[in-house]
Amino acid sequence: MTAPTIRAHGLTRRFGAFTAVDNISFSVGAGEVFGFLGANGAGKTTAIRMLTGLLAPTSGEAQVAGLDVASQMDQIRRRIGYMSQRFSLYDDLTVLENIGLYGGIYGLAGEQIAQRSSAMLKRLNLADDLVGRLPLGWKQKLAFSVALLHDPAVVFLDEPTGGVDPITRRQFWELIYAAAERGTTVFVTTHYMDEAEYCDRISIMVDGRIAALGTPAELKAKWDVPTIDELFVRLARPA
Amino acid sequence: MTATLRAFMIKEFRHILRDRQTLTILLLMPLVQVVLFGFALRSDVRDVRLVVVDPSPDHATLALRARFAAAGRFRIVAVTPSMQTVEIFFRRGEGDVAIAFDPAFAARLESAGPARLLLAVDASDPNTATTIQAYARTVITSYEAEIGAREGQPVRIVPEIRMRFNPTLESVNLFVPGLIALVLTLVSALMTAISLSREKERGTLEILLVSPLRPWQIIVGKVMPYLGLAFANVLTALLAAWLVFQVPFRGSLALLLAESLLYSTVSLSLGVLVASRTASQRVAMLVALLATMLPSALLSGMVFPVASMPPVLQWFSTIVPARWFIIIARGIMLKGVGLEYLWRETMVLGAMTMVLMTAAVRSFKPRVA
């Protein structure tokens, strides 16, 4: 097995007396689709923020793409893509202008940007228009493709399918699989438990700790539940 | 790294260029403000209604009356023999100024004794009153000089001035530098605060912070396009002031532009600071208005002289960047002085830039709400 793309060891973040993320450890391999589940406030977002350099860990360590979060964040930034739950492209710019912006920020050459954007438009079946005029589903697919524009080693998706219809969600997951097949590690948070079943492995966070970690099939067998949904409810709300 | 920054700046330019309405407003604002403020300040002193009190008309009083009528600014609304009538005109608001000649005006003028007259100004609007008074004195002085030249010896007309207030003379000339400061504050501080807090609100800032863009690059990329806009605004304001009001420009244009850029940088840093400390676009806008626009308009000496403020506000005005910029701009435009006189104010602005920029970059650490 190759070296993991993401490795967290004893990662902890405290805000004053409150411990948002409490000593979590896990690793994610290259090309793996890793579902990062948890109720609101369980500490998912805090964990992602530490892995993407938006927040410094209180203690513990983490590596992303083989680089240390505490000391090599500048190099990490070039190797990761990020898509947040809020729509992250600019409505008042066109599709191509948005692609050009992120291509430029990630240091792609003009030629590469032109090539990749025309390929992207074709793949998504999009015309170049103001992004603000696109329906939400298209916007999310576009945002995901833009997050992958620079061929990152890892892409972090923070509730990427919130508010999107089931058909578009299905298409979105096809894009996720395609990216994973090309070797990109996908780190995704979601509230849709059917989506959790699509992941190679999942972890479920409860109160800042990882309460379960494994493939969906393993976890269902271990807790003897028919669906991840039920497991989630049982872990998140202990009787 | 530079390619990264360039891509980001191009995006900022696109934001500005795409929002046509805001851009139009921003570009036209200096023009409209200069014209509006300029006329609002002048309209009252355009058509000055003059009441003449002339108990014993002679050739000298008639000549001086004719000079007033010919000066262009005055309109003689009544000629009366007694001061009592003046009070009625003033009270009804039908006269702005009265000129009352002493009896035997011409005789005294020509016998080298001082000829006396009374200049009474309705001072209910002190600014207008002082301006009117100044106009009237100009007419009298030029007549004095003219008679003196004709007689071959100096003559003396002694006007006695009567009015309730006598503040310093304020005019459109003094206004334009303040206006430039105001426009720059608006474009720089307010617009950056809005644009940056919009990124924060929409979540795009997070994406930028996760990207290889460094915080300082985000700030520079945000700020540069607005500096360009501020530059255009200064030129528009100067052009409008010069074309519409013939406001003189005595100093170096290059120096004024350089100082304007310095002042814009101060305001831009303030805008960034405001945006990074506030949670939403609306709050950022309000805070920017309160923290930058109001002090710039009210405490900078643009409208109200700093010297006539209470000590607390005078002290407070020293931390208002506009105060220093207005001193600089007035010095360059109206007095034609250069850095040798303005280096202290320039240093103050420079120091403010450094402190605010550092604070802005610091408060901008990758730590978003």
Interface residues (C-beta under 8 A of the other chain):
Chain A: T52 G53 L54 L55 D74 R77 R78 I80 Y82 M83 S84 Q85 R86 F87 S88 L89 Y90 D92 L93 E97 G100 L101 Y102 G103 G104 I105 Y106 G107 F156
Chain B: A3 T4 R6 A7 F8 I10 K11 R14 H15 R18 D19 R202 G203 T204 E206 I207 L208 L209 V210 S211 P212 L213 P366 R367 V368
